[in-house]
Amino acid sequence: MPDQKHCILTAQNLYKTYGSGESAIQALRGVSLEIREGELLVILGSSGSGKSTLLNLLGGMDRPDRGSIMVNGQELTALRERELTRYRRETVGFVFQSFNLIAELSVRENVAMTADPSARRATEEALETVGLGHRLDSYPTQLSGGEQQRVSIARALAKHPRLLLCDEPTGALDYETGKQILAELDRLVREQGKTVVIVTHTREIGKMAHRVIRMRSGRIEGTETNAIRQTAAEIEW
């Protein structure tokens, strides 16, 4: 288990409401959590539980109505838009259910969009990390769904983020391909010490995690720690 004292992100009492009046939706209601360096954290909940809203706030893609998010000693909610853009560019990497690849660009070009221009090897190294070093000049339409998702992971890794945020990363994939992507994310934690957060509605994926946060109706319902983590090959759903 990663050092429990070494938290890279601490969120306190987060609230988020969309809309107003009778149509208002309270997406988050007083959510607090910590993310520890080098851990695989799963945020588990059904549709509408608030898990994706929480991920968006942690990633700096949206702002809470109330609450605090501290990252590396810096208050995220106090950042101006330019500083928030820098945080998204340098500190966090995003992997979504939809791959968000640009069809007109090659695999190399899609990944290079987020890499530091001064680090020429960053793009190729990221693709080699996910096993696609041989597909640099292919285009998204020439790849399988699993390969496209690995490209999106490489794109996130190319900027060497401290925190990798994954929103339903297997949602658009078939069962076996989804397990391959989970194995890839787990390997990044086990072998490279990456910090990975996976948002999912699939309960069994929680068995891979160091910790599981269960959400319901905008609140954290419970937190569990796995004494023994299962591998992607061992879980079934």
Summary of the structure (lengths in Angstrom):
residues: 237
radius of gyration: 17.5
end to end distance: 24.9
largest distance: 54.1
contacts: 747
relative contact order: 0.19
helix: 33%
strand: 27%
